[in-house]
Amino acid sequence: MLRHRIILLCLLCLLPAVAAAQRLPSIQMEDGLDAGEARAAVLRGEILSLDRILDILRKDFPGEIVEIQLELEDGILIYEFDILSPDGRLNEIEIEAATGRVLEVEEEDNE
């Protein structure tokens, strides 16, 4: 599977309310898609805002968000979160950006 990791610098610009409610980890950029392009996709209705995705995520996955990425996998934009659960496990949760559907939950190795 060809995975293109696309990390956004300022996803918080999509969600001033969430930024005020909870401090999110810093987000760095890699390859291609930038925060402006992500915001434009939200405004065009192509993907859900980070605010909506966080509402979906927090219903079933409590804990501290330690990393947020927006990835392009097989032509589909996917929000990927690394979450440190209250019991100390690190989980990676992938959510389809367009629909909010949880695609994968994977426990990361704690090495």
N, C-alpha and C positions, 0 to 999 in steps of 0.2 A: 504494500500500500504506500503510495506516494503521499507523504505528509509535508506540507509547507507550513512551518510555524510562523505565525504572524503575531507579533506582540505589539500592542498599542501603547503609546506613551501616555495619553491622557484620556482614558475611558471615563474618568471622573467628570470630564466636560459634558458627558452625556447625562450625568446625574448629580447635579448640585445637592439635591435633597438627600441622596444616599451618602454623599461625602460628609454632609453635616451630621447625619445620623450615626455613621460608623466609619472609622478610619480604615481605608482599604490599603493594601500593600502598594508600593510603588510599581509602576508598570513600565517596562522598557520596550523599545521598538527593535524589530528585526525584519528584514525582507518585506518590501512592497507596501502593503496596505497601511495607511496611517490613520490617525484619529479622525482627521477630516473626512476621509473616505468612509470610515465606519459611521460617522455622524450622518453623512449624506445618505447612506444605505438605510439608516433608521428613519430619516425624514421621508424617504421614498417608500417606506413601508416594507422594505425587502428583508429587514431583520428587526427583531425586537430590541428595545432599549435594554441597557444593562440593568436599569431599575426593575423592569418586568422580569428579566432573567433572575435577578437576585431574589425577588419574591418567590419564584418557583423553586429556586435552589434551597432557600432557607426553610421551606416547609418540611423538607425531608432530610436535610443535611446540616445539622447544627455544627458550630465550631468556628474557628478563626480562619478566614481566607488569607492564605499566604502568597498566592500567585494567581493572576488572571491573564488568560491569553485568548486571542481570537484567531483561530486557525482555519486554514482552507484545506479540507480533506476531500479528495475526489470531487472537487467542484462545489462542495457544501461548506458554508461558514459555520464554524462550531465554536461556542464559548467553552473554554476549558478552565476549570478551577482546581487548584490544589487547596484542600481544606484540612486543617489540623483539628481532628474531632476532640470533644471533651475528654475522651479516654486516651488521648495521645496518639491515635493512629493518623497517618497521612493518607488521605484519599484523593484520587483524581476523578472529577466528575465532568463529563462532556455533555453539553446541552446544545441541541440544534438551534442556531441563532434565529432562523426564520420562524420556527414554531414553538420553541420552548420545551420541546420534547427531550427528556433525559435519554441519552443514547448509550452511555456507558458509565459504570461506576467501577473503579479499580483501586484496590488498596496498594499503595506504594511501599516498596521495601524501605525499612528504617535503617539505612546504613550510613 
